[in-house]
Amino acid sequence: MKEWQTFGEMIAEECRVLNELGAAALVLTDALVQNDPDAIEAAERRVEARRVLHGTAYAQRIAMQRRGFGELTLAQVCAYAPPALRRPFYGIVHELNTSSVALKMTVSNNKSLILAGMERLARTVAVLQRAGTEQTGTYRRRGVVPPPDGSVIVSRRA
């Protein structure tokens, strides 16, 4: 029975750390939306630290699970648990599954935000390059007239 309680503590710890990782990923999302480099860097460090903690908790739980049950899944292991622990274990497994889906969605959103920022940067550089190199060839008394789309001021839709 003591081993089962230890196993329950391990999956609960894994769940707790996964929830912290999800919260840190949401903070990173906010920092990416605000476009604040210092906040992005701090949030990224926090996400990385939580990712390492989760990886450690996951590896410890998997090692214990493999030693005792071989290749059985976590849900199958919970089915072997004593009746008094079965329901709490299933609850933790459900929370693990829900949290991992939420984390996958947050990571996908963060990737999209990062890619959109990189695309915007590339478009901005392209506009700056065009503005610096293009000449219309139109001469007026006061000098060469720059092309109308060659402005260095870039809108959000650049």
N, C-alpha and C positions, 0 to 999 in steps of 0.2 A: 504493500500500500504506500510505503514511503517513496518508492520509485515513481509511482503514479503521481504523487503530489509534486515531486521534483519535476516530472515531465510537464505537469500542469503549470508550474511556475515558469518553466522555460517557454512554453507557448504564450503565456500571458506577457512575459517580458518581450518576446518577439513582437507581439501585437502592440504593446506600448511603444516600442521603438519605431515600429512602422507608422504608427499614428503621428509620432513626433516628426518623422521624415516627411509625411504628408503635409503637416503644418508648415515645416520649413520650405517645402516646395511651393506652397501657396504664398509665403512671404516673398519668395523669389519671383513669382508671377506678378505680385504687386510692384516690386522693384523694377521689373522689366516694363510694365505698363507706365510707370512714372518716369522711366528712362533716366534714372539717377545712377551714374557709374559707381559711386561709393556704396550705395545701398545694394546694387546688383552684386558687387564683389563680396560684401559682407554676407548677403543671403546665400551666395554660391558656396562660400566657405562653410556656412552652417549646414547647408544641404549635404555637402561632401562629408562633414563630420557625422551627421546622422546616418548617411548611407553606409559608412564604415561600421558604425554601431549596429545597424540593422544586419549587415552582412555577417558580423560576428555572432549575433544572437541567432540568426538563421542557421549558420554553420554548426553551432553548438546543439541546437535542437535537432537538426538533421542527423548529426553524429549519434546522438542518443537514440533517436528513432531507428536508425539503421542497425545499431548494435542490438536493439531489442526485437525489431520487427522486420529486418531486411528491407525489401523493396516495397512494403505496403505504403499506401498513401496516408496522409494525416487523418483523413476521414475514416479510413479503415482501421487505423490505430485507435481512434476514439471509440470505435465500435467494440473494441476489446477492453476498454476501460471498465472499472467497477461501476455498477449501476449508480452509485451516489455521485460519481465524478463525470459520468457520461454527458449529462445535460450541460453542465458548465463548459466542458471541453468543446462540445458542438457549438455553443455560443461563441467561444473564443475563435474557433475555426471560421465561423460565419463572419465575425468581425474582421478577421485576417483577410478573408476573400473580398469583403466590401471595401476595406481600406486599400487593398492592392489595386482594385479596379479604379478607385478614386485617384490613387497616385498615378496610375497609368494615364488617366485623362489629364491630370495636371501637368505631367511631364510632356505629353503631346501638345498641350497648349503652350507650354514654355518653349518648346522647340519651334512652334509656329511663330511665336513672338520674336525669337532670336533670328529666324530666317527672314521674317519681314523687315527687321532692323537692318540686316545685312543687305537685303535687296534695295532698301531705301538708300543706304550708304553708297552702293554701287551706282544707283541712278543719279545721286547727287554728284559723285565724282565725274560721271559722264557729262552732266550738264556743265560742270566747271571746266572740263576739258574742251567742250564745244565752245563755251563762251570765250575761252582764252585763245583759241586757234582759228575760229571762223572769221572771215572778213566778207562783207557783202560786196565790196568793190564800189559802192555808191559813194561818190564824193560830194560833199556839200561845202559851202563856204567855211564852215566851222570845223571841218574834218570828216573822218569816216564815220558813217552811221552804223552802229552795231546792229546785228540782226535782232528782230523783235523777240525771238525765242531764246536768245543767248544771254539772258539775265543771270546774274550770279545769285539773285534771290530765288530760293527754291521753295516751292510750296510743299505741303505734306504729300501731295500726289505726284511729286517729281518723277 
